Each structure stands twice: as C-alpha cells, then as structure tokens.
Amino acid sequence: MKYKIIITVLLILFSVSNQAQTKIIAHRGFSDIAPENTLIAFQKAIEIGADYFELDVHQTKDGILVVIHDNTVNRTSSNNKTGKIRELDYSEILGVKVGYSKKFDAQFPDEKIPTLEEALQLAKGKIKVCVELKTDGIVNEVDKLIRELDMVEEVIIFAFNDKSLVNIKKLNPEVKTLLLKNYANIKTLDFVKAINANAIGVGYDTRLTEEFVTIAHNNGIEVFKWTVNKEGEMKKLIDLNIDGIITNKPDLALKLN
C-alpha cells in the first residue's frame, strides 16, 4: 500500500512537471499590446513573466544589427519613412518611428527600431531571447555580441536558413539553435538532427501530433510552434507536451500553462 501511494505521487509530480515545461515565447515581444519588435514590447513580455521574447535581426548599411521583422521599414513606420534596412545607415534608422499607428494609434509615438544590443541588454538576467536571423552573413556579428554580453545560455538562435545555424554552431557549439519550417514531418527531424540543431519551430502548415513530438523528444529535439493565438490550440499543444508556444498573446498562454 505504501509503495502504491509513493508511485501515485511520483506519477502526479511527473505529470505536473511535464505540463509545466511548455515555454511561452512572446512573439516580437508582447506584440498584442505594444508595437512589435520594440523595447516597450519586450519590457511588457518581461513584466508578465514570459519565458522568452522573440525578435528578428537585420543589418544596416553601416553594419549595425537592428531589430525589425521586414527587410524594409515601410510597414511598421509610423512617420512615413521608407527604405530597405540594408540600404540605410543606422543614423537614418534612428529617424524611423515604429509606434505602429495603424494598430495602436498614438499610444507609442516615440518608439524606435532598437539595436540587437539594446534588446539583449534589456533582457539580460530577466528573460531569455529567441533571436531570428532574417538575413545571411550576420552570424559572426551576432555570435560576437552574444559572447560580449555573456548571454550564450540566455539565447536561442532561430533561422530558416540551415547554413546559418550550422555556421553559428561552428563558431560557438554551446549556443542553442532552432530550425524554422512552416511545414515539417517526421523526416524533417532527421535533418534537424543532422545539422545538430537543438529544436525545430513549425508553422501554420504543420499539424503536430503526439507521434511527432515523442519522436522529436526521443532524439533530443525540442518542438516549438508559431504563431499560436487561439486558446483551444494552445491547450492542445500544452497537452501534447510541446516545448514552446510562440504567441502574440503570451498572457493568455501563461494562464493556460
């Protein structure tokens, strides 16, 4: 009887720990309530207790790593600035306001495009960061910055380009990497393992199953999914023991987790 009780308690604890291990990632920061990829969005993700915030990195004409999703400033500029990131100097980027007035009106009039260094310094010791490489050829600079800030254990590098992940692993075997795939199946996991990535992030075209998640975990691969904003899907993914939910609504995901 005594042993049955112990076993039951252990099973309960195991179940709880499994349920608790789903990480909640604030997509481009807490982008449901603040302009995406801004310091205010990252700060709000910290304040609600998200496990990570995710950001996107481009490089300016003069070599500065900046945080923005698109390769132009056109969509998110709230002061009518235009131009490709790689064709603009950082001084020009500083003149772009990204309060995203189409969504937030005049709530955030002074938000600017942050540098990667600013975003990482804000996060250091408070929250982990998913750094998505949006362009080729910036691996060395990203690795150098992460090392300088002593944040190797506080970041995970995302990329659709598998070569970028292979290259950053060569520079720094300790850094965690995640391959992004809109559609993935069980065969994709073999490729993830072959490039020595730690995780896979799947998109809208992938319907995750218990089999997929189990095989991934058995091969030491974590599974994330983007961009999950509906409560029902969040619950299903948590029940599947997924490792990370990337969402614009991290507050909702945290309540469910």
LUMTI-412006 format. One record per atom (N, C-alpha, C, O): atom name; x negated, y negated, z. Coordinates in steps of 0.05 Angstrom, whole numbers. Each point is the difference from the previous one (the first is absolute). Layout:
BEGIN
   site        x        y        z
     CA        X        Y        Z
...
END
This chain:
BEGIN
   site        x        y        z
      N      -17       24        0
     CA       17      -24        0
      C      -17      -25        0
      O        5      -19      -15
      N      -26       20       32
     CA      -18      -23        2
      C      -14       -6      -27
      O       -2      -23       -8
      N       -6       45       -6
     CA      -14       -4      -25
      C       19      -10      -22
      O       -8      -16      -17
      N       34       24       19
     CA       19       -9      -20
      C        5      -30        3
      O        3      -15      -20
      N       -3        6       45
     CA        3      -29        5
      C      -23      -16      -11
      O        3      -21      -12
      N      -27       32       17
     CA      -25      -14      -10
      C        1       -1      -30
      O       -7      -21      -12
      N       14       43       -1
     CA        1        1      -29
      C       20      -20      -11
      O       -5      -14      -19
      N       29       13       32
     CA       21      -18       -8
      C      -10      -29        2
      O        4      -16      -19
      N      -17        9       41
     CA      -10      -28        4
      C      -21       -6      -22
      O        0      -22      -11
      N      -18       40        6
     CA      -20       -4      -20
      C       12       -5      -28
      O       -9      -17      -15
      N       30       33        9
     CA       13       -3      -26
      C       13      -27       -3
      O       -1      -13      -21
      N       13        4       43
     CA       13      -27        0
      C      -21      -22       -4
      O        4      -18      -16
      N      -26       21       31
     CA      -21      -20       -2
      C      -12        0      -28
      O       -7      -21      -11
      N        4       45       -1
     CA      -11        2      -27
      C       19      -14      -20
      O       -9      -14      -18
      N       35       19       22
     CA       20      -12      -18
      C       -1      -30        2
      O        2      -14      -20
      N       -3        4       45
     CA       -1      -29        4
      C      -25      -13      -13
      O        2      -21      -13
      N      -25       35       17
     CA      -25      -11      -10
      C        1       -1      -31
      O      -10      -18      -12
      N       22       39        0
     CA        3        1      -29
      C       17      -23      -10
      O       -7      -13      -19
      N       30        8       33
     CA       17      -21       -8
      C      -13      -28        3
      O        6      -18      -15
      N      -23       16       35
     CA      -12      -26        6
      C      -24       -7      -18
      O       -9      -23        0
      N        0       42      -17
     CA      -24       -6      -14
      C        4      -14      -27
      O      -19       -6      -14
      N       44        1        6
     CA        5      -15      -24
      C       -8      -29        4
      O       10      -13       18
      N      -29        4      -34
     CA      -10      -28        3
      C       18      -19      -17
      O       10        7      -21
      N       -5      -30       32
     CA       17      -20      -13
      C      -18      -22      -11
      O      -14      -13       14
      N       15       10      -41
     CA      -17      -19      -14
      C       16      -23      -11
      O       19        4      -16
      N      -25      -28       25
     CA       15      -24       -9
      C      -11       -7      -28
      O      -23       -9       -3
      N       40       12      -17
     CA       -7       -3      -28
      C       -4      -30       -7
      O       18      -16        1
      N      -43       10       -7
     CA       -8      -28       -5
      C        5      -17       24
      O        7      -24       -2
      N      -10       36       26
     CA        8      -13       25
      C       29        5        4
      O       13       15      -14
      N       -1      -29       34
     CA       28        2        5
      C       14      -17      -21
      O       10      -22        6
      N       -9       32      -31
     CA        8      -16      -23
      C       30       -3       -2
      O       10      -15      -18
      N        6       28       36
     CA       28       -5        0
      C        8      -26       12
      O       21      -12       -5
      N      -39        2       23
     CA        7      -25       14
      C      -20      -22       -4
      O        4      -22       11
      N      -26       27      -26
     CA      -20      -21       -5
      C      -13        5      -27
      O        1       23      -10
      N      -13      -43       -2
     CA      -11        3      -27
      C      -21       22       -1
      O      -18        2       17
      N       20       15      -37
     CA      -17       23       -3
      C      -30       -8       -1
      O       -7      -21      -11
      N      -10       38       22
     CA      -29       -3       -2
      C       -9      -27       11
      O      -19      -12      -11
      N       31        3       33
     CA       -9      -25       12
      C       -7        5       29
      O        8       21       12
      N      -23      -39        0
     CA       -8        4       28
      C       24        1       19
      O        0       14       20
      N       21      -30      -27
     CA       24        1       18
      C       14       27       -2
      O       10        9       20
      N      -10        3      -43
     CA       13       26       -3
      C      -16       21       15
      O       11       19       11
      N      -38      -21      -12
     CA      -17       19       15
      C        3       -4       30
      O        1       19       15
      N        1      -44       -6
     CA        3       -6       28
      C       26       12       10
      O        1       11       22
      N       21      -13      -37
     CA       26       10        8
      C       -1       30        1
      O       14       12       17
      N      -29        1      -34
     CA       -3       30        1
      C      -15        7       26
      O        8       20       13
      N      -27      -35       -5
     CA      -14        5       25
      C       19       -3       24
      O        0       16       18
      N       16      -37      -19
     CA       18       -7       23
      C       21       22        5
      O        7        4       23
      N        2        9      -44
     CA       21       21        4
      C      -12       27        6
      O       15       19        6
      N      -42      -16       -8
     CA      -13       25        7
      C       -2       20      -22
      O       -1       24        5
      N        1      -33      -30
     CA       -5       18      -23
      C      -28       13        3
      O      -18      -12       13
      N       15       36      -24
     CA      -26       14        2
      C      -21      -12      -19
      O      -23       -2        7
      N       33       -6      -30
     CA      -18      -12      -21
      C       16      -23      -13
      O       24       -1        1
      N      -39      -18      -13
     CA       12      -15      -22
      C      -15        6      -25
      O      -24        7        1
      N       37       -8      -24
     CA      -12        5      -26
      C       -3      -26      -14
      O       16      -18        2
      N      -38       16      -17
     CA       -6      -24      -16
      C      -13        8      -27
      O       -9       23       -3
      N        9      -42      -15
     CA      -11        4      -27
      C      -23      -19       -5
      O        1      -23        8
      N      -22       33      -21
     CA      -24      -17       -3
      C       -8       -4      -30
      O       -1       19      -15
      N       -3      -44        8
     CA      -11       -8      -25
      C      -26      -16        5
      O       -6       -6       23
      N       -8       -1      -44
     CA      -24      -16        3
      C        1      -25      -18
      O        8        2      -24
      N      -15      -25       35
     CA        1      -25      -16
      C      -23       -1      -19
      O      -18       17        0
      N       19      -37      -17
     CA      -21       -5      -20
      C      -28       -3       13
      O      -20        9      -11
      N       20      -21       35
     CA      -26       -4       13
      C       -5       21       22
      O      -17       -5       18
      N       31       27      -20
     CA       -8       23       16
      C       12        3       28
      O      -10       16       16
      N       31      -32       -9
     CA       12        2       26
      C       23       21       -1
      O       16        0      -18
      N      -16       17       38
     CA       22       20        2
      C       24      -13       13
      O       -1      -10       22
      N       23       10      -37
     CA       25      -13       10
      C       23       20        0
      O        0       21      -14
      N       19      -27       31
     CA       23       19        5
      C       24      -10      -15
      O       13      -19        7
      N       -6       34      -28
     CA       23       -5      -17
      C        6       25      -16
      O      -18       14       -7
      N       44       -9        2
     CA        7       24      -15
      C       -5       -2      -30
      O      -13       16      -12
      N       25      -37        0
     CA       -1       -3      -29
      C      -28       -9       -9
      O      -16      -10       16
      N       11       13      -42
     CA      -26      -11      -10
      C        2      -29       -8
      O      -19      -12       -9
      N       43        0       13
     CA        3      -29       -3
      C       14      -11       25
      O       10       15       16
      N      -11      -41      -14
     CA       13      -13       23
      C       29       -8       -7
      O       14      -11       17
      N       -6       16      -41
     CA       25      -11      -11
      C       25        7       17
      O       16      -17        6
      N      -13       43        1
     CA       25        9       13
      C        3      -11       28
      O       22       -8        8
      N      -44        8        7
     CA        2       -7       28
      C       -6      -29        6
      O        4       -9       23
      N      -13       -6      -42
     CA       -6      -28        4
      C       26      -15        5
      O       20        3      -15
      N      -20      -20       36
     CA       24      -16        6
      C       -5      -30       -6
      O       16      -17        6
      N      -39       12      -19
     CA       -5      -28       -9
      C       -8       -1      -29
      O      -16      -17       -9
      N       27       36       -6
     CA       -1        0      -30
      C      -28        4      -11
      O       -6       -9      -22
      N      -12       21       37
     CA      -27        6      -10
      C        1       25      -17
      O       17       18        6
      N      -34      -16      -25
     CA       -1       24      -17
      C      -29        7       -5
      O      -18      -17        4
      N       13       41      -14
     CA      -27        8       -8
      C       -7       28       10
      O       11       10       19
      N      -30        2      -33
     CA      -10       26        8
      C      -21       -3       22
      O      -17      -18       -1
      N       18       36       21
     CA      -19       -2       22
      C      -29        1       -9
      O      -16      -16       10
      N       10       33      -29
     CA      -28        3       -9
      C      -10      -24      -16
      O      -23       -2       -6
      N       42      -16       -2
     CA       -8      -24      -15
      C        1      -25       17
      O       -5      -22      -10
      N       11       25       36
     CA        2      -23       18
      C      -23        1       21
      O       -5       22       11
      N       -7      -44       -5
     CA      -19       -2       22
      C       16        0       26
      O       24       -6        1
      N      -38       13       21
     CA       13        0       26
      C       11      -28        7
      O       21       -2       13
      N      -35      -19      -21
     CA       10      -27        6
      C       27       -5      -13
      O       17      -14       11
      N      -13       26      -34
     CA       26       -2      -13
      C       22       17       13
      O       23       -8        3
      N      -32       31        7
     CA       19       18       15
      C       10      -14       25
      O       23        3        8
      N      -41      -19        5
     CA        8      -14       24
      C       23      -20       -5
      O       14       -7       19
      N      -11       -1      -43
     CA       21      -19       -7
      C       27       13       -5
      O       20      -14       -5
      N      -19       40        6
     CA       25       15       -6
      C       15        5       27
      O      -12       11       18
      N       36      -20      -17
     CA       17        6       23
      C       17       25       -7
      O       10        3      -22
      N       -8       15       42
     CA       15       25       -5
      C       21        5       20
      O        3       21       12
      N       13      -42       -7
     CA       22        2       19
      C       23       16      -11
      O       20        6       14
      N      -22        2      -40
     CA       20       16      -14
      C       28      -12        4
      O       18       12       12
      N      -15      -37      -22
     CA       24      -15        4
      C       25       13      -12
      O       23       -6        9
      N      -26       23      -28
     CA       23       14      -12
      C       14       17       21
      O       25        5       -2
      N      -40        5       21
     CA       12       17       21
      C        3      -14       26
      O       19        5       14
      N      -38      -22       -7
     CA       -1      -11       27
      C        6      -30        1
      O       -3      -13       21
      N       10        1      -44
     CA        5      -29       -1
      C      -25      -15       10
      O      -22        5      -10
      N       26      -22       30
     CA      -22      -17        9
      C      -10        8       28
      O      -11      -17       14
      N       15       42       -7
     CA       -8        9       27
      C      -30        1        3
      O      -10       -5       23
      N       -5       10      -44
     CA      -29        4        2
      C      -14      -18      -20
      O      -13       11      -19
      N       14      -37       21
     CA      -10      -18      -20
      C      -30        0       -4
      O      -10       -6      -21
      N       -5       13       42
     CA      -29       -3       -1
      C      -15       27       -3
      O      -25        0        2
      N       39       21       -6
     CA      -14       26       -3
      C      -17        0      -25
      O        8       -8      -22
      N      -33       18       25
     CA      -18        2      -22
      C       -8       29       -5
      O        7       18       15
      N      -21      -14      -37
     CA      -11       27       -6
      C      -24        4       18
      O      -20      -14       -2
      N       21       34       20
     CA      -23        4       18
      C      -22       15      -13
      O        4       13      -21
      N      -28      -16       32
     CA      -22       17       -9
      C        3       27       15
      O       13        2       20
      N      -26       18      -31
     CA        0       26       14
      C      -14       -2       27
      O        9       12       19
      N      -29      -28      -17
     CA      -14       -4       25
      C       19      -12       21
      O        0        9       23
      N       16      -28      -30
     CA       19      -12       19
      C       20       20        9
      O        6        1       24
      N        4       16      -42
     CA       20       20        7
      C      -12       21       19
      O       13        8       19
      N      -37        1      -25
     CA      -13       20       17
      C       -7      -11       27
      O        3       14       20
      N      -12      -39      -19
     CA       -6      -12       26
      C       25       -3       17
      O       -1        4       25
      N       23      -10      -37
     CA       25       -2       14
      C        8       27       12
      O       10        2       23
      N      -15       20      -38
     CA        8       27        8
      C      -19       13       20
      O        9       16       16
      N      -34      -24      -16
     CA      -20       15       15
      C        8        4       29
      O        5      -20       15
      N       -5       45       -6
     CA        6        7       27
      C       30       -1        7
      O        7        6       23
      N       10      -14      -42
     CA       29       -2        5
      C       17       19      -17
      O       20       10       10
      N      -28       -5      -34
     CA       16       16      -18
      C      -19       11      -22
      O      -20      -13       -6
      N       25       36       -5
     CA      -16       10      -22
      C       11      -11      -27
      O       22      -10       -1
      N      -39       12      -19
     CA        6      -12      -26
      C       -4       19      -23
      O      -20       14       -2
      N       41      -13      -15
     CA       -2       14      -26
      C       -8      -20      -21
      O       15      -19       -6
      N      -39       23       -5
     CA      -11      -19      -20
      C        3       12      -28
      O      -15       19       -6
      N       33      -30      -10
     CA        3       10      -27
      C      -17      -15      -20
      O        2      -25       -2
      N      -19       39      -12
     CA      -17      -12      -20
      C       16       -3      -26
      O        7       20      -12
      N       -2      -45        4
     CA       17       -5      -23
      C      -16       -4      -26
      O       11       -2      -21
      N      -37        2       24
     CA      -17       -4      -23
      C      -26       16        3
      O       -8        6       22
      N       -4        1      -45
     CA      -24       16        1
      C      -24      -19        6
      O        2      -24       -3
      N      -23       36       12
     CA      -25      -15        3
      C       -3      -16       26
      O      -18      -16        2
      N       36       21       18
     CA       -3      -15       25
      C       -7       19       23
      O        1       -9       23
      N       -7       33      -29
     CA       -5       20       21
      C      -24       -8       18
      O        2        1       24
      N      -23      -10      -37
     CA      -24       -8       16
      C        6      -23       19
      O       -8        1       23
      N       23      -21      -33
     CA        6      -23       17
      C       19        7       23
      O       -4      -10       22
      N       23       27      -28
     CA       19        9       21
      C      -15       16       21
      O        4       -5       24
      N      -20       23      -33
     CA      -15       17       20
      C      -19      -18       17
      O       -1        4       24
      N      -12      -23      -37
     CA      -18      -17       15
      C       15      -16       22
      O      -10       -2       22
      N       33       -8      -29
     CA       16      -16       19
      C        9       17       23
      O       -1       -9       23
      N       11       33      -29
     CA       10       17       21
      C      -23        8       20
      O        4        1       24
      N      -27        3      -35
     CA      -24        6       17
      C       -7      -24       17
      O       -5        3       24
      N        4      -26      -37
     CA       -8      -25       15
      C       19       -5       23
      O       -8      -10       21
      N       34       15      -25
     CA       19       -4       21
      C        3       23       20
      O       15       -1       19
      N      -30       22      -25
     CA        0       24       17
      C       29       11        2
      O       10        5       22
      N        2       -1      -45
     CA       28        9       -1
      C        4       26      -16
      O       22        5      -10
      N      -43       10        7
     CA        2       25      -16
      C       22       18       11
      O       14       13      -16
      N      -11      -12       42
     CA       19       18       12
      C       28      -13        2
      O       19       13       10
      N      -16      -38      -19
     CA       25      -14        2
      C       13       -5      -27
      O       21      -13       -1
      N      -32       25      -20
     CA       12       -4      -27
      C        2       27      -14
      O      -13       19        6
      N       31      -19      -25
     CA        2       22      -20
      C        2      -13      -27
      O       16      -19       -4
      N      -32       28      -15
     CA       -1      -12      -27
      C       19       15      -18
      O       -1       24       -4
      N       20      -40       -8
     CA       19       10      -20
      C       -9       -7      -28
      O      -13      -21       -4
      N       19       38      -15
     CA       -5       -6      -28
      C       15       19      -18
      O        3       24        6
      N        6      -34      -29
     CA       10       18      -21
      C      -24       11      -16
      O        2       22      -11
      N      -23      -37       10
     CA      -24        8      -15
      C      -17       19       17
      O      -13       -9       20
      N       12       34      -27
     CA      -14       20       16
      C      -30       -6        1
      O      -14        7       19
      N        3      -19      -41
     CA      -28       -6        0
      C       -8      -20       22
      O      -22        2       11
      N       40      -21       -6
     CA       -6      -19       21
      C       -2       14       27
      O      -17       -7       17
      N       34       27      -12
     CA       -1       15       25
      C      -25       17        2
      O      -12        2       22
      N        5       10      -44
     CA      -25       16        0
      C      -24      -17        5
      O      -18        7       16
      N       18      -31      -28
     CA      -23      -18        3
      C       -3      -11       29
      O      -22       -2       10
      N       45       -4        2
     CA       -3      -11       27
      C       -7       22       20
      O      -13       -6       20
      N       21       31      -26
     CA       -9       22       17
      C      -30        5       -2
      O      -13        7       19
      N        2      -12      -43
     CA      -29        3       -3
      C      -14      -21       16
      O      -21        6       12
      N       31      -30      -12
     CA      -12      -22       16
      C        3        5       29
      O      -18       -6       16
      N       41       16       -8
     CA        7        3       29
      C       17       25        4
      O       25       -3       -1
      N      -37       26        6
     CA       15       24        3
      C       20        0       23
      O       19       16        1
      N      -23      -35       18
     CA       18       -1       24
      C       26      -14       -6
      O       19        3       16
      N      -17      -19      -37
     CA       24      -15       -5
      C       22       19      -10
      O       -5       18      -16
      N       30      -23       26
     CA       23       16       -9
      C       10      -11      -27
      O        1      -24       -4
      N        8       43      -13
     CA       10       -8      -26
      C       27       13       -6
      O        5       22       10
      N       11      -35      -26
     CA       26       10       -7
      C        5       -5      -30
      O       -3      -22      -10
      N       10       43       -4
     CA        6       -2      -29
      C       29       -5       -4
      O       17       14       11
      N      -10      -35      -26
     CA       27       -8       -6
      C       10       14      -25
      O      -14       -1      -21
      N       37       13       22
     CA       12       13      -23
      C       31       -4        1
      O       12        7       20
      N       -1      -20      -40
     CA       29       -3        0
      C       14       27        0
      O       19        5       14
      N      -30       13      -32
     CA       11       27        0
      C      -23       20        8
      O      -22       -2      -11
      N       28       19       29
     CA      -19       21        8
      C       14       26        5
      O       23        0        8
      N      -37       22      -13
     CA       10       26        6
      C      -22       16       15
      O      -21      -12        6
      N       26       37       -1
     CA      -20       15       16
      C      -27        2      -14
      O      -20        1       13
      N       20        0      -40
     CA      -25        0      -14
      C      -17      -25        5
      O      -24        0       -1
      N       38      -22        5
     CA      -14      -26        5
      C      -17        2       25
      O      -20      -13        2
      N       29       29       17
     CA      -15        3       25
      C      -28       12       -5
      O      -19       -6       14
      N       17       23      -34
     CA      -27       11       -7
      C      -19      -22       -9
      O      -23        0        7
      N       34      -19      -22
     CA      -16      -23       -9
      C       -8      -18       23
      O      -23       -9        1
      N       41        5       17
     CA       -5      -17       24
      C      -24       13       15
      O      -18      -14        9
      N       20       40       -6
     CA      -21       14       15
      C      -27       -1      -15
      O      -21       -3       12
      N       23        5      -39
     CA      -25        0      -16
      C      -15      -27        1
      O      -24        0       -2
      N       39      -22        5
     CA      -14      -26        2
      C       -6       -8       29
      O       -8      -22        6
      N       14       41       12
     CA       -7       -4       28
      C       16      -23       13
      O      -10      -12       19
      N       34        8      -29
     CA       17      -21       12
      C       13       12       25
      O        4       24        3
      N        3      -41       16
     CA       12        9       25
      C       31        1       -1
      O       12       14       16
      N       -1      -27      -36
     CA       29       -2        0
      C       10       -5      -29
      O      -15       -8      -18
      N       41       12       15
     CA       14       -7      -25
      C       24      -18        7
      O       14        5       20
      N      -10      -25      -36
     CA       23      -17        3
      C       18        3      -25
      O       -9       -5      -22
      N       33       13       26
     CA       18        6      -23
      C       22      -21       -1
      O        8      -12       20
      N        2        8      -45
     CA       20      -21       -5
      C       28       11       -5
      O        7       22        7
      N        8      -39      -21
     CA       28        5       -3
      C        6       25      -16
      O       21       13        3
      N      -39       -5      -21
     CA        5       23      -17
      C       -5       27       13
      O        4       21      -12
      N      -14      -22       36
     CA       -6       25       15
      C       21        6       21
      O        4      -16       18
      N        8       40      -20
     CA       18        9       21
      C      -16       19       19
      O       -6       22       -8
      N        0      -32       31
     CA      -16       16       18
      C       16       23       12
      O       24       -2        6
      N      -38       25       -3
     CA       13       24       12
      C      -17        9       23
      O      -23       -8        3
      N       34       26       13
     CA      -14       12       22
      C      -24       15      -10
      O      -21        0       12
      N       24       14      -35
     CA      -22       15      -11
      C      -23      -18       -7
      O      -23        7        6
      N       28      -29      -20
     CA      -21      -19       -8
      C      -15      -10       25
      O      -25        0        0
      N       40       -9       20
     CA      -13      -11       24
      C      -16       21       15
      O      -22       -5        9
      N       33       29       -8
     CA      -14       22       14
      C      -26        7      -14
      O      -21        3       13
      N       22        0      -40
     CA      -25        7      -15
      C      -20      -23        3
      O      -24        6        2
      N       33      -30       -3
     CA      -18      -23        3
      C      -14        1       27
      O      -24       -2        2
      N       39        6       19
     CA      -11        1       27
      C      -19       24        3
      O      -20       -3       14
      N       27       25      -26
     CA      -18       24        2
      C      -27       -5      -14
      O      -19       14        6
      N       19      -33      -24
     CA      -25       -7      -14
      C      -13      -26       11
      O      -18      -11      -12
      N       28        2       35
     CA      -11      -23       13
      C        6      -26      -13
      O      -14      -20        2
      N       36       19      -17
     CA        9      -24      -15
      C       24      -12       13
      O       20       14        5
      N      -21      -40        1
     CA       23      -14       11
      C       18       -9      -23
      O       -9       -4      -23
      N       35        1       29
     CA       19       -8      -21
      C       15      -25        9
      O       12       -2       21
      N      -14      -19      -39
     CA       14      -25        4
      C       20       -3      -22
      O       -3       12      -21
      N       24      -28       26
     CA       19       -7      -22
      C        7      -30        0
      O        4      -12       21
      N       -3        1      -45
     CA        8      -28       -4
      C       25       -1      -17
      O        7       21      -12
      N        7      -43       10
     CA        5      -20       21
      C       27        7       11
      O       20       -2      -14
      N      -19       11       38
     CA       24       12       12
      C       14      -20       18
      O      -11       -8       21
      N       34       -1      -30
     CA       15      -21       15
      C       27        9       10
      O       14      -16       14
      N       -5       40      -21
     CA       26        9        8
      C       -2       19       24
      O      -17       17        1
      N       35      -21       18
     CA       -1       15       25
      C        2       30       -4
      O      -15       16       12
      N       32       -7      -30
     CA        4       28       -5
      C      -25       13      -10
      O       -8       22        9
      N       -6      -35      -28
     CA      -25       12      -10
      C      -22        0       21
      O      -15       19        2
      N       14      -40       14
     CA      -19        0       22
      C        3       23       18
      O      -19       14        7
      N       44       -8        1
     CA        6       22       18
      C       -9       27      -12
      O      -12       16       13
      N       18      -13      -39
     CA       -7       25      -13
      C      -30        4       -1
      O      -10       22        5
      N       -5      -44      -10
     CA      -29        2       -2
      C      -12        5       28
      O      -20       15        2
      N       31      -27       18
     CA      -10        5       27
      C        5       29        8
      O      -17       13       12
      N       40       -2      -20
     CA        6       28        5
      C      -18       19      -15
      O       -6       22        9
      N       -5      -31      -32
     CA      -18       16      -15
      C      -29       -1       11
      O      -18       14      -10
      N       15      -30       31
     CA      -27       -3       12
      C      -20      -14      -18
      O      -23        6        0
      N       34      -25      -16
     CA      -17      -15      -18
      C      -19      -17       18
      O        7       -7       22
      N      -30        0      -33
     CA      -21      -14       16
      C        4      -30        0
      O       -7      -14       19
      N       18        3      -41
     CA        2      -29       -2
      C       24       -9      -16
      O        4       10      -23
      N       11      -29       33
     CA       22      -13      -15
      C       -8      -29       -5
      O       -5      -15       18
      N        3        9      -44
     CA       -6      -28       -8
      C       26      -14       -6
      O       15        8      -17
      N      -10      -30       31
     CA       26      -13       -1
      C       -1      -30        4
      O      -18      -11       13
      N       37       -2      -26
     CA        3      -29        4
      C       15       -5       27
      O        0      -23        9
      N       12       44        2
     CA       15       -3       25
      C      -12       17       22
      O       13       19       10
      N      -37      -26       -1
     CA      -13       17       20
      C       15        0       27
      O       -3       19       15
      N       18      -40      -10
     CA       16       -1       25
      C       20       23        1
      O        4       12       20
      N       10       -7      -43
     CA       19       21       -2
      C      -13       27        3
      O        9       18       15
      N      -32      -14      -29
     CA      -14       26        2
      C      -10        5       28
      O        1       23        9
      N      -10      -43        5
     CA      -10        4       27
      C       23        9       19
      O       -5       16       18
      N       29      -26      -22
     CA       22        7       17
      C        8       30       -4
      O        9       13       18
      N      -14       -3      -43
     CA        8       27       -6
      C      -21       20        7
      O        6       24        4
      N      -31      -33       -2
     CA      -22       19        3
      C       -3        9       29
      O      -19       16        6
END
